[in-house]
């Protein structure tokens, strides 16, 4: 049978073969207002447009299969000498510690599968972010790689405190901390559409808006270089070989390192195939292992294991701040002025929906950040870069 037909293939900014509809990453099946009495979906019910669905939680969950395994680092709370065998929870933990496999003992982790201890027959594939378990701030485990079923993944993070710093030996404790949250990419208008709660919170907190802030290039490389070094780069090898930078040019985190700050930079995505982003080459105290962790596995909607990638990044940042921040006049032995640079790339897709997944996460995080003596910058490296209307006149205004 011979059939003649015509097809149209095209590449978008994200190099997809087609732009999926916004409902591809919207879960309306569980919302009664979008369904009839017999459970059949009522035509097109878009939670961003249809009054029947306004206010609903539209987010899809990460694949539930990942929730059946969990991994964590062994910590001080797992010291058998500090556990009471007469206490029920402590006795249960002592029993679990006695049954650790060689994989768990050698790498300082605890891995549970289907609410039971790990077995040698589970054939766990382990990745650790450091050159040794002691230096690792991130760990991931994959089960079922050789099975016909989709693999299950679990990842976790921690901060291994740095005790040796480049720069001054005694930092000025009056110097403010710094936190920079960058959404890559995001226009002002898209922020109001996709991050309405975050936008409202920043306004309520009295954040100052820089209305003349604008992009200097068409993509992340030159714009982030300008933001973090003062000048856009002219090549893909960082500022050291960029003709726009003078000899001795430094990134802002290098300058902060010299002034005794402890620094962190990470983003919630795999940058292995992004030469432009890799050209930033951050030499910070923390964050480098996160780049590899987000390349370990991937599921829609932007998930790593049972959690959103953004959740992993925020949790890691919370750990970073908790390690070095001074609390209520108390001073940690690791206390230093700190600077955290977070980059979220959830809006790097054409439905313009996944950016909304981080809205509530950012609201909770921003409210928890110790704002006393802390400078806070919320920004983007450029405007609209994706979407079915990207080439329209209206969308060009948002770039």
Buried (B, 14 or more C-beta within 10 A) or exposed (E): EEEEEEEEEEEBBEEEEEBBBBBBBBBBEEBEBBBEEEEEEEEEBBBBEBEBBEEBEBBBEBBEBBBBBBBBBBEEEBEEEEBEEEEEEBEEBBEBBEEBBEBBEEBBBBBBBEEEBBEEEBEBBBBBBBEEBEEBBBBBBBBBEEEEEEBBBBBBBBBBBBEEBEBEEEBEEEBEBBBBBBBBBBBBBBBEBBBEEBBEBBEEEEBEEEEEEEBEBEBBBBBBBBBBBBBBBBBEEBBEEBEBBEEEBBBBBBBBBEBBBBBBBBBBBBBEEBEBBBBBEBEBBBBBBBBBBBBBBEBEBBBBBBBBBBBBBBBBBBBBBEBBBBEEEEEEEBBBBBBBBBBBBBBBBBBBBBBBBBBBBBBEBBEEBEEEEBEBEBEBBBBBBBBBEBEEEEBEEBB
